[in-house]
Amino acid sequence: MVVTERQIRALNRIGNIVLPKNEPFPSFEETGCARYLGRVLANAYAHDRKDMLFLLNVLAFMPGFVLKFLVRKMEASEKSGTLFRKLNFGLKGVLYTLYYSEWVEEHYAGTAPVRIIGYKIHRVGLE
């Protein structure tokens, strides 16, 4: 799956609004996790992948104040209708999946958010 630099920039911009730097947590963009969007979307339905990438292309051209307004409307989506609830669910699902994954860019020197919260997966073998 090909994700463009424009789509990654758009995801970083919206990600930094939803997940800003808040010590000890890095900002969304600092982790470099947006580069792994293709992994997250790989198992999604084709039309969902297409819609997400289209949305990111549109968001890439929006000024910052519009993105902040959009996030506020998404967060108040209980009152503002179905479209904003869907945006909230779709975008935040992708953002949180990437942010709390173990996928960070090689250049990132900090601690991954998943390590900061102390989350560990304990796998039990089946016999």
Secondary structure, DSSP 4 states (H G I P E B T S, - for coil): ----HHHHHHHHHHHHHHS--BTTBPPHHHHTGGGGHHHHHTTS-HHHHHHHHHHHHHHTTS-HHHHHHHHHHHHTHHHH-HHHHHHHHHHHHHHHHHHTSS---TT--S--HHHHTT---------
